Amino acid sequence: MTNQRRSEGLARFGEPGALVLLSLSDGPKHGYAITADVKEQTGVQLGPGTLYGSLSKLVDRGLIVALPSEERRRPYEITPAGREALAAHLESWSRVVSTGRRRLGWA
């Protein structure tokens, strides 16, 4: 899979997927821990449907993998492809933020 295709795959489902990848970028987590981390770091509350829909899409695209279950909880881990997709997504949004700040006179 090319870098372009990976980043396009991330962009297709947008912000929730990026937030999940960002949460997993510092280590494996299960669903509740991802939700709590995203809320703490960004103020965004991911609902269960949004979270598990994003997890499913990220697994399907090879950007994260499900690890063996810990009792009832299933942790997930970001893959090297997921790190590349997150980096491309953040770079793209960095340009958006820079343009927005400049146009608003903040830069």
C-alpha distances in whole Angstrom, upper triangle without the diagonal:
4,7,8,6,7,10,11,10,13,15,16,18,19,21,22,18,18,22,21,18,21,23,21,20,24,23,23,25,26,27,30,29,26,28,31,29,28,31,33,30,30,33,30,31,28,30,29,27,25,24,24,22,19,19,18,16,14,14,13,10,10,11,14,16,20,22,25,28,31,34,33,30,26,24,21,19,16,13,12,9,12,14,11,11,15,16,14,16,19,19,19,22,24,24,25,28,29,30,31,34,35,36,37,39,38,37
4,5,5,6,9,10,11,13,14,15,18,18,21,22,18,18,22,21,18,20,23,22,20,24,24,24,27,28,28,31,30,27,29,32,29,28,31,33,30,29,32,30,31,29,31,30,29,26,26,25,23,21,21,20,17,16,17,16,12,12,13,16,19,22,25,28,30,33,36,35,32,28,26,23,21,17,15,13,9,12,13,10,10,14,14,12,14,17,17,16,20,21,21,23,25,26,27,29,31,32,33,35,37,35,34
4,5,5,6,8,10,11,12,14,16,16,18,20,16,15,19,19,16,18,21,19,18,21,22,23,25,27,27,30,28,25,27,29,27,25,29,30,27,26,29,27,29,27,29,29,28,25,24,24,23,20,20,20,17,15,17,16,12,13,12,15,18,22,24,28,30,32,35,34,31,28,25,22,19,16,13,11,8,10,11,7,7,11,10,8,11,14,13,13,16,17,18,19,22,23,24,26,27,28,30,32,33,32,30
4,5,5,6,8,10,10,12,15,15,18,19,16,16,19,20,17,19,22,21,20,24,25,25,27,28,28,31,30,26,28,30,28,26,29,30,27,26,29,27,29,27,29,29,27,24,24,25,22,20,21,21,17,16,18,17,13,14,14,17,20,24,27,30,32,34,37,36,33,29,27,24,22,18,16,15,11,13,13,10,9,12,12,9,10,14,13,12,15,17,17,18,21,22,22,24,26,27,28,30,32,31,29
4,6,5,6,9,10,10,13,14,17,18,15,15,19,19,16,19,22,21,20,24,24,24,26,27,26,29,29,25,27,29,27,25,28,30,28,26,29,27,28,25,27,27,25,22,22,22,20,17,18,18,14,13,15,13,10,12,12,16,18,22,25,28,30,32,35,34,31,27,26,22,20,17,15,14,11,12,14,11,9,12,13,11,12,15,15,14,17,19,19,20,23,24,24,26,28,29,30,32,34,33,32
4,5,5,6,9,10,12,12,15,16,12,12,16,15,13,15,18,17,16,20,20,20,22,23,23,26,25,22,23,26,24,22,25,27,24,24,26,24,25,23,25,24,23,20,19,20,18,15,15,15,12,10,12,12,8,9,8,12,15,18,21,25,27,29,32,31,27,24,22,18,17,13,12,11,7,8,10,8,5,9,11,9,10,13,14,13,15,18,18,19,21,23,24,25,27,29,30,31,33,32,31
4,5,5,6,9,11,10,12,14,11,10,14,15,12,14,17,17,16,20,21,21,22,24,23,26,25,21,23,25,23,20,24,25,22,21,24,22,24,21,24,24,23,20,19,20,18,15,16,17,13,12,15,14,11,12,10,14,17,20,23,27,28,31,33,32,28,25,23,20,18,14,14,13,10,9,10,8,5,8,9,6,6,10,10,9,12,14,15,15,18,19,20,21,24,25,26,27,29,28,27
4,5,5,6,9,10,13,14,12,12,16,16,15,17,20,19,19,23,24,24,24,25,24,27,26,23,24,27,25,22,25,27,24,23,25,23,24,22,24,24,22,19,19,20,17,15,17,17,13,12,15,14,11,13,12,16,19,22,25,29,30,32,35,33,30,27,25,21,20,17,16,16,12,12,14,12,8,11,12,9,9,13,13,11,13,16,16,16,19,21,21,22,24,26,26,28,30,29,28
4,5,5,7,9,12,13,10,11,14,14,13,15,18,17,18,21,22,21,22,22,21,24,24,20,22,25,23,21,24,26,24,22,24,22,22,20,21,21,19,16,17,17,14,12,13,13,9,9,12,10,7,10,9,13,16,19,22,25,26,29,31,29,26,23,22,18,18,15,14,15,11,10,13,12,8,11,13,11,10,14,15,14,15,18,19,18,21,23,23,24,27,28,29,30,33,31,31
4,5,6,6,9,10,7,7,11,11,10,12,15,15,15,18,19,19,19,20,19,22,21,17,18,21,20,17,20,22,20,18,21,18,19,17,19,19,18,14,14,15,13,10,12,12,9,8,11,11,9,11,9,12,15,18,21,24,25,27,30,28,25,22,20,17,16,13,13,14,11,9,11,10,7,8,11,9,7,11,13,11,12,15,17,16,18,21,21,22,24,26,27,28,30,29,28
4,5,5,8,10,8,8,12,13,12,14,17,17,17,21,22,22,22,23,21,24,23,20,20,23,21,18,21,23,21,19,21,18,19,17,19,20,19,15,16,17,15,12,14,15,12,11,15,14,12,14,13,15,19,21,24,28,29,31,33,31,28,25,23,20,19,17,17,17,14,12,14,13,9,10,12,10,7,11,12,10,11,14,15,14,16,19,19,19,22,24,24,25,27,26,26
4,6,9,11,9,11,14,14,14,16,19,19,20,23,24,23,23,23,21,24,24,20,21,24,23,20,22,25,23,21,22,19,20,17,19,19,17,14,15,16,13,11,14,14,10,11,14,13,11,14,13,16,19,21,25,28,28,31,33,30,27,25,24,21,20,18,18,19,16,14,17,16,12,13,15,13,11,14,16,14,14,18,18,17,19,22,22,22,25,27,26,27,30,29,29
4,7,7,6,9,11,11,12,14,16,17,18,21,22,21,20,20,18,20,21,17,17,20,20,17,19,22,20,18,19,16,16,14,15,16,13,10,12,13,10,8,11,11,8,9,13,12,11,14,13,14,17,19,23,26,26,28,30,27,24,22,21,18,19,17,18,19,16,14,16,16,12,13,16,14,12,14,17,15,15,18,19,18,19,22,23,22,25,27,27,27,30,29,30
4,6,6,6,9,10,11,12,15,16,17,20,21,21,20,20,18,20,20,16,16,19,18,15,17,19,17,15,17,14,15,13,15,16,15,11,12,14,12,9,12,14,11,11,15,15,14,16,14,15,19,20,24,27,27,29,31,28,25,23,22,19,19,16,18,19,16,14,15,15,12,11,14,13,9,11,14,12,11,15,16,14,16,19,19,19,21,24,23,24,27,25,26
4,5,5,6,9,10,10,12,14,15,18,19,19,18,19,16,18,18,14,13,16,15,11,13,16,14,11,13,10,12,10,13,15,14,10,11,14,12,10,12,15,13,12,16,17,16,17,15,16,19,20,23,26,26,27,29,27,24,22,20,18,18,16,18,19,17,14,15,16,13,11,14,13,10,11,14,12,11,14,16,14,14,18,19,18,20,23,23,23,25,24,24
4,5,5,6,9,10,11,12,14,17,18,17,15,15,13,14,15,11,10,13,13,9,12,15,13,11,12,9,10,7,10,11,11,7,7,10,9,6,9,12,11,10,14,15,15,16,13,14,17,17,20,23,23,24,26,23,20,19,17,15,16,14,17,19,17,14,15,17,14,12,15,15,12,13,17,16,14,17,19,18,18,21,22,21,23,26,26,26,29,27,28
4,5,5,6,9,10,11,12,15,16,15,14,15,13,15,15,11,12,15,14,11,14,16,15,14,15,12,13,10,13,13,12,9,8,10,9,5,7,10,8,7,11,12,11,12,10,10,14,15,18,21,21,23,25,23,20,17,16,13,13,11,14,15,14,10,12,13,10,9,13,13,10,12,15,15,14,17,19,18,19,22,23,22,24,27,28,28,30,28,28
4,5,5,6,9,10,10,14,15,15,15,16,15,17,16,12,13,15,13,10,13,15,13,12,14,12,14,12,15,16,16,12,11,13,13,9,11,13,11,10,13,15,13,14,11,12,15,17,19,23,23,24,27,25,22,19,17,14,14,11,13,14,13,10,10,12,9,6,10,10,7,8,12,12,11,13,16,15,16,19,20,20,21,24,25,25,27,25,25
4,5,5,6,9,10,12,14,14,13,14,12,14,13,9,9,11,9,6,10,12,10,9,11,9,10,9,13,14,14,11,10,13,13,10,11,14,13,11,15,17,16,16,13,13,16,17,19,22,22,23,25,23,20,18,16,14,13,12,15,16,16,12,12,14,12,9,12,14,11,11,14,15,13,15,18,17,16,20,22,21,22,25,26,25,28,25,25
4,5,5,6,9,11,11,11,10,11,9,11,10,7,8,11,9,7,11,13,11,11,13,11,12,9,12,12,13,10,8,10,11,8,8,11,11,9,11,14,14,14,10,9,12,13,15,18,18,19,22,20,16,14,12,10,10,9,12,15,14,10,11,14,12,10,13,15,12,13,17,17,16,18,21,20,20,23,25,24,25,28,29,29,31,29,29
4,5,5,6,9,10,10,11,12,12,14,13,9,12,14,11,10,14,15,13,13,16,14,15,13,16,16,17,14,11,13,13,10,9,12,12,8,11,14,12,12,8,8,11,13,15,19,19,20,23,22,18,16,13,10,9,7,9,11,11,7,8,10,9,6,10,12,10,11,14,15,15,16,19,19,19,22,24,24,25,28,29,29,31,28,28
4,5,5,8,10,11,11,14,13,15,13,9,11,13,9,8,12,12,10,10,14,13,14,13,17,17,18,15,13,15,16,13,12,16,15,12,15,18,16,15,12,11,14,16,18,21,21,22,25,23,20,18,15,12,11,9,12,13,13,10,9,12,10,7,10,12,10,10,13,15,13,14,18,18,17,20,22,22,23,25,27,27,28,26,25
4,6,7,8,9,8,10,10,11,9,6,9,9,6,6,10,10,9,10,13,12,13,12,15,16,17,15,12,14,16,13,12,16,16,13,15,18,17,16,13,11,14,15,16,19,19,19,21,20,17,15,12,10,10,9,13,15,15,12,11,15,14,11,13,16,14,13,17,18,17,18,21,21,20,23,26,25,25,28,30,29,31,28,28
4,5,5,6,6,9,10,12,10,7,11,12,9,10,13,14,12,14,16,15,16,14,17,17,18,16,13,14,16,13,11,14,15,11,13,16,15,14,11,9,11,12,12,16,16,17,20,19,15,13,10,7,6,6,9,12,13,9,9,13,13,10,13,16,15,14,18,19,19,20,23,23,23,25,28,27,28,31,33,32,34,31,31
4,6,8,10,13,14,16,13,11,14,15,11,12,15,15,13,14,18,17,18,17,20,20,21,19,16,17,19,15,14,17,17,13,15,18,16,15,11,10,13,14,15,18,19,20,23,23,19,17,13,11,8,6,9,10,12,9,7,11,11,9,10,14,13,12,15,18,17,18,21,22,21,23,26,26,26,29,31,31,32,29,29
4,7,9,13,15,15,12,11,14,14,11,12,15,14,12,15,18,18,19,18,21,21,23,21,18,19,21,18,16,20,20,16,18,21,20,18,14,13,14,16,15,18,19,19,22,22,18,17,13,12,9,9,12,13,15,12,11,14,15,12,14,17,17,15,18,21,20,20,24,24,23,25,28,28,28,31,33,33,34,30,30
4,7,10,13,14,11,10,14,14,11,13,16,16,15,17,20,19,20,19,21,20,22,21,17,18,20,17,15,18,19,16,16,20,19,16,14,11,12,13,12,15,16,15,19,19,15,14,10,9,7,8,11,13,15,12,12,15,16,14,16,19,19,18,21,23,23,23,27,27,26,29,31,31,31,34,36,36,37,34,33
4,7,10,12,9,9,13,13,12,14,17,17,16,18,20,20,19,17,19,18,20,19,15,15,18,15,13,16,17,14,14,17,17,15,13,10,10,9,8,11,12,12,15,15,12,10,6,5,5,7,10,13,15,13,13,17,17,15,18,21,20,20,23,25,24,25,28,29,28,31,33,33,33,36,38,38,39,36,36
4,7,8,6,6,10,10,9,11,14,14,15,17,18,17,16,15,16,15,17,16,13,13,16,14,11,15,17,14,14,18,18,17,14,11,11,10,9,12,11,11,14,13,9,8,5,6,7,10,13,16,18,15,15,19,19,17,19,22,21,21,24,26,24,26,29,29,28,31,34,33,33,36,38,37,39,36,36
4,6,5,6,9,10,11,12,14,15,16,18,19,17,16,14,14,12,15,15,11,11,14,13,10,13,16,14,14,17,18,17,15,12,11,9,9,11,9,9,11,10,6,5,4,6,9,12,15,19,19,17,18,21,20,19,22,24,23,23,26,27,26,28,31,31,30,33,35,34,35,38,39,39,41,38,38
4,5,5,6,9,10,11,12,14,15,16,17,15,12,10,11,8,11,11,7,8,11,11,9,12,14,13,13,17,18,17,16,13,13,11,12,13,12,12,13,11,8,7,7,8,11,13,17,20,20,17,19,22,20,19,22,24,22,22,26,26,25,27,30,29,29,32,34,33,34,37,38,37,39,36,37
4,5,5,6,9,10,11,12,14,15,15,14,11,10,10,9,12,12,9,10,14,14,12,15,18,17,17,20,22,21,19,16,16,14,15,16,14,13,14,11,9,10,10,11,14,16,20,23,23,20,21,24,23,21,24,26,24,24,27,28,26,28,31,30,29,33,35,33,34,37,38,37,39,36,37
4,5,5,6,8,10,10,12,14,14,14,12,11,13,12,15,15,11,13,16,15,13,16,18,17,17,21,22,21,18,15,16,14,14,16,14,13,15,13,10,11,9,10,12,14,18,21,22,18,19,22,22,19,22,24,22,22,26,27,25,26,30,29,28,31,33,32,32,36,37,36,37,34,35
4,5,5,6,9,10,10,12,13,11,10,9,11,11,13,12,8,11,13,11,10,14,15,14,15,18,19,18,15,13,14,13,14,16,15,15,17,15,12,11,9,9,11,12,16,19,19,15,16,19,18,16,19,21,19,18,22,23,21,23,26,25,25,28,30,29,29,33,34,33,35,32,33
4,6,5,6,9,10,11,10,9,7,6,8,9,12,10,7,10,13,12,11,15,16,15,17,20,20,20,18,16,17,16,17,19,18,17,19,16,13,13,12,12,14,15,19,22,22,18,19,22,20,18,21,23,20,20,23,24,22,23,27,25,24,28,30,28,29,32,33,32,34,31,32
4,6,5,6,9,10,10,9,8,9,11,12,15,14,11,14,17,15,15,19,20,19,20,23,24,23,20,18,20,18,19,21,19,18,19,17,14,15,14,14,16,17,21,23,24,20,21,24,22,19,22,24,22,21,25,25,23,24,28,27,25,28,30,29,29,33,33,32,34,31,32
4,5,5,6,8,9,10,10,10,13,14,17,15,12,15,17,15,15,19,19,18,19,23,22,22,19,17,18,18,19,21,20,19,21,19,16,16,14,14,14,15,19,21,21,18,18,21,20,17,19,21,19,18,22,23,20,21,25,24,23,26,28,27,27,30,31,30,32,29,29
4,6,5,6,7,6,7,8,11,13,15,12,10,14,15,13,14,17,18,16,18,21,21,21,18,16,19,18,20,22,21,21,23,21,18,17,15,14,15,15,19,21,21,17,17,20,18,15,17,19,17,16,19,20,17,19,22,21,20,23,25,23,24,27,28,27,29,26,27
4,6,6,5,5,5,8,11,13,16,13,12,16,17,16,16,20,20,19,22,24,24,24,21,20,22,21,23,25,23,23,24,22,19,19,18,18,19,19,22,24,24,21,21,23,21,18,21,23,20,18,22,22,20,21,24,23,21,24,26,24,24,28,29,27,29,26,28
4,6,6,8,9,11,14,16,19,17,15,19,21,19,19,23,23,21,24,27,26,26,23,21,23,23,24,26,24,23,25,23,20,21,19,19,19,19,23,25,25,22,21,24,23,19,21,23,21,19,22,23,20,21,25,23,21,24,27,25,24,28,29,27,29,26,27
4,6,8,10,12,16,18,20,17,16,19,21,18,18,22,22,20,23,26,25,24,21,20,22,23,24,26,25,25,27,25,22,22,19,18,18,18,21,22,23,19,18,21,20,16,18,20,17,15,19,20,17,17,21,20,18,21,23,22,21,25,26,25,26,23,24
4,5,9,11,14,17,19,16,15,18,19,17,18,22,21,20,23,25,24,24,21,20,23,24,25,28,27,27,29,27,23,23,21,20,20,19,22,23,23,20,19,21,19,16,17,19,16,14,18,18,15,16,19,18,16,19,21,19,19,23,24,22,24,21,22
4,6,10,13,16,18,15,15,19,20,18,19,23,23,22,24,27,26,27,23,23,25,25,27,29,28,27,29,26,24,24,22,21,22,22,25,26,26,22,22,24,22,19,21,22,19,18,21,21,18,19,22,20,18,21,23,21,21,24,25,23,25,22,24
4,6,10,13,14,12,11,15,16,14,16,19,19,19,22,24,23,24,21,21,23,23,25,27,26,26,27,25,22,22,20,20,21,20,23,25,24,21,21,23,21,18,20,21,18,17,20,20,17,19,22,19,18,22,23,21,21,25,25,24,26,24,25
4,6,10,12,10,10,13,14,14,15,18,19,18,21,23,23,24,22,20,22,22,24,26,24,24,25,22,19,20,19,19,20,20,24,26,25,22,22,25,22,20,22,24,20,20,23,23,20,22,25,23,22,25,27,24,25,29,29,27,30,28,29
4,7,8,6,6,9,11,10,12,14,15,15,18,20,20,21,19,18,19,19,21,23,21,22,23,20,17,17,17,16,18,18,21,24,23,19,21,23,20,18,21,22,19,19,23,22,20,22,25,23,22,26,27,25,27,30,30,29,32,29,31
4,6,5,6,9,10,11,12,14,15,16,18,20,21,22,21,19,21,19,22,23,21,22,22,19,17,17,17,17,20,20,23,26,25,22,23,26,23,21,24,25,22,23,26,25,23,26,28,26,26,29,30,28,30,33,33,32,35,33,34
4,5,5,6,8,10,10,12,14,15,16,18,20,21,19,18,18,17,19,20,18,19,19,16,14,14,15,15,18,19,22,25,25,21,23,26,23,22,25,26,23,24,28,27,25,28,30,28,28,32,33,31,33,36,36,35,38,36,37
4,6,5,6,8,10,10,12,14,15,16,18,20,19,18,19,17,20,22,20,21,21,18,16,16,17,16,19,20,22,26,24,21,23,25,22,21,25,25,22,24,27,26,25,28,30,28,28,32,33,31,33,36,36,35,38,36,37
4,6,5,6,9,10,11,12,14,15,16,18,17,16,18,17,20,22,21,22,23,20,17,17,17,16,18,18,20,23,22,18,21,22,19,18,22,22,19,20,24,23,21,24,26,24,24,28,29,27,29,32,32,32,35,33,34
4,5,5,6,9,10,10,12,14,15,16,15,13,15,14,17,19,17,19,20,17,14,13,13,12,14,15,18,21,20,16,18,21,18,17,20,21,18,19,23,23,21,24,26,25,25,28,30,28,30,33,33,33,35,33,34
4,5,5,6,9,10,10,12,14,15,14,13,13,12,15,17,15,17,18,15,13,11,12,11,14,15,17,21,20,17,19,21,19,18,22,23,20,22,25,25,24,27,29,27,28,31,32,31,33,36,36,36,39,37,37
4,6,5,6,9,10,11,12,14,14,13,14,14,17,19,18,20,21,18,16,15,15,14,16,16,18,21,19,16,19,21,18,18,21,21,19,21,24,23,22,26,27,26,27,30,31,30,32,35,35,35,38,36,37
4,5,5,6,9,10,11,12,11,10,12,13,16,19,18,20,22,19,17,14,14,12,13,13,15,18,16,13,16,17,14,14,18,18,15,17,21,20,19,22,24,23,24,27,28,27,29,32,32,32,35,33,34
4,6,5,6,9,10,11,9,8,9,9,12,15,15,17,19,16,14,11,11,8,10,11,13,16,15,12,15,17,15,14,18,19,17,19,22,22,21,24,26,25,26,29,30,30,32,34,35,35,37,35,36
4,6,5,6,9,10,10,9,10,10,13,16,16,18,20,17,15,12,13,11,13,13,14,17,16,13,17,18,16,16,20,20,19,21,24,23,23,26,28,27,28,32,33,32,34,37,37,37,40,38,38
4,5,5,6,9,9,9,11,12,16,18,19,22,23,21,18,16,15,13,14,13,14,16,14,12,15,16,13,14,18,18,16,19,21,20,21,24,25,24,26,29,30,29,32,34,34,35,38,36,36
4,5,5,6,5,6,8,10,14,17,18,20,22,21,18,14,13,10,10,9,10,12,10,8,12,13,10,11,15,15,14,16,19,19,19,22,24,23,25,27,29,29,30,33,34,34,36,35,34
4,5,5,6,5,6,7,11,14,15,18,20,19,16,13,12,9,10,9,10,13,11,10,13,15,13,14,17,18,17,20,22,22,23,25,27,27,28,31,32,32,34,37,37,38,40,38,38
4,6,8,8,9,11,14,17,18,21,23,22,19,16,16,13,13,13,12,15,12,11,15,16,14,16,19,19,18,21,23,23,23,26,28,27,29,32,33,33,35,37,38,39,41,39,39
4,6,8,10,12,16,19,20,23,26,24,22,18,17,14,13,11,10,12,9,9,13,12,10,13,16,15,15,18,20,19,21,23,25,25,27,29,30,30,33,35,35,36,39,37,36
4,6,7,10,13,16,18,21,24,23,20,17,15,12,11,9,7,9,7,7,11,11,10,13,15,15,16,18,20,20,22,24,26,26,28,30,31,32,34,36,37,38,40,38,37
4,7,10,13,17,19,21,24,23,20,16,14,10,9,6,5,7,5,4,8,9,8,9,12,13,13,15,17,18,19,21,23,23,24,27,28,29,30,33,34,34,36,34,34
4,7,9,13,15,17,20,19,16,12,10,6,5,4,5,9,8,6,9,11,11,11,14,16,15,17,20,20,21,23,25,26,26,29,31,31,32,35,36,36,38,36,35
4,6,10,12,15,17,17,14,10,9,6,5,6,7,11,11,10,12,15,14,15,18,19,19,21,23,24,25,27,29,29,30,32,34,34,36,38,40,40,42,40,39
4,7,8,11,14,13,11,7,6,4,6,9,10,14,14,13,15,18,18,18,21,22,22,23,26,27,27,29,32,32,32,35,37,37,38,41,42,42,44,41,41
4,6,9,12,12,10,7,5,6,7,10,11,15,16,15,17,20,20,20,23,25,24,25,28,29,29,31,34,34,34,37,39,39,40,43,44,44,46,43,43
4,7,9,10,9,7,7,9,11,14,15,19,20,19,21,24,24,24,26,28,28,29,32,33,33,35,38,38,38,41,43,42,43,46,48,47,49,47,46
4,6,7,6,4,7,9,12,16,18,21,22,21,23,26,25,25,28,30,29,30,33,34,34,35,38,38,38,41,43,43,43,47,48,47,49,47,47
4,6,5,6,7,11,14,17,19,23,24,23,24,27,27,26,29,31,30,31,34,35,35,36,39,39,39,42,44,43,44,47,48,48,50,47,47
4,6,8,10,14,17,21,23,26,28,26,27,31,30,29,32,35,33,34,37,38,37,39,42,42,41,44,46,46,46,50,51,50,52,49,49
4,7,10,13,17,20,23,26,27,25,27,30,29,28,31,33,32,32,36,37,36,38,41,40,39,43,45,43,44,48,49,48,50,47,48
4,6,10,13,17,19,23,24,21,23,26,26,24,28,30,28,29,32,33,32,34,37,36,36,39,41,40,41,44,45,44,47,44,44
4,7,10,14,16,20,20,18,20,23,22,22,25,27,26,27,30,31,30,32,35,34,34,37,39,39,40,43,44,43,45,43,43
4,7,10,13,17,18,15,17,20,20,19,22,24,23,24,27,28,27,29,32,32,32,35,37,36,37,40,41,41,43,40,40
4,7,10,13,14,12,13,17,16,15,18,21,20,21,24,25,24,26,29,29,29,32,34,34,35,37,39,39,41,38,38
4,6,10,11,9,10,14,14,13,16,18,18,19,21,23,23,24,27,28,28,30,32,33,33,36,38,38,39,37,36
4,7,8,6,7,10,10,10,12,15,15,15,18,20,20,21,24,25,25,27,29,30,31,33,35,35,37,34,33
4,5,5,6,9,10,10,12,14,15,16,18,20,21,22,25,26,26,28,30,31,32,34,36,37,38,36,35
4,5,5,6,9,10,11,12,14,15,17,18,20,21,23,25,25,27,29,30,31,33,35,36,37,35,33
4,5,5,6,9,10,11,12,14,15,17,18,20,21,23,24,26,27,29,30,32,33,34,36,34,33
4,5,5,6,8,10,10,12,14,15,16,18,20,21,22,24,26,27,28,30,31,32,34,32,31
4,5,5,6,9,10,10,12,14,15,16,19,20,20,22,24,25,26,28,30,31,32,30,29
4,5,5,6,9,10,11,12,14,15,17,19,20,21,23,24,26,27,29,30,31,29,28
4,5,5,6,9,10,11,12,14,16,17,18,20,21,23,24,26,27,28,30,28,27
4,5,5,6,8,10,10,12,14,15,16,18,20,21,22,24,25,26,28,26,25
4,5,5,6,9,10,10,13,14,15,16,18,20,21,22,24,25,27,24,23
4,6,5,6,9,10,11,13,14,15,17,19,20,21,23,24,26,24,23
4,5,5,6,8,10,11,12,14,16,16,18,20,21,22,24,23,22
4,5,5,6,9,10,10,12,14,15,16,18,20,21,22,20,19
4,5,5,7,9,10,11,13,14,15,17,19,20,21,19,18
4,5,5,7,9,10,11,13,14,16,17,19,20,19,18
4,5,5,6,8,10,10,12,14,15,16,18,16,16
4,5,5,6,9,10,10,12,14,15,16,14,13
4,5,5,6,9,10,11,12,14,15,14,13
4,5,5,6,9,10,11,12,14,13,13
4,5,5,6,8,10,10,12,10,10
4,5,5,6,9,10,11,9,8
4,6,5,6,9,10,10,9
4,5,5,6,9,8,9
4,6,5,6,5,5
4,5,5,6,5
4,5,8,8
4,6,8
4,6
4
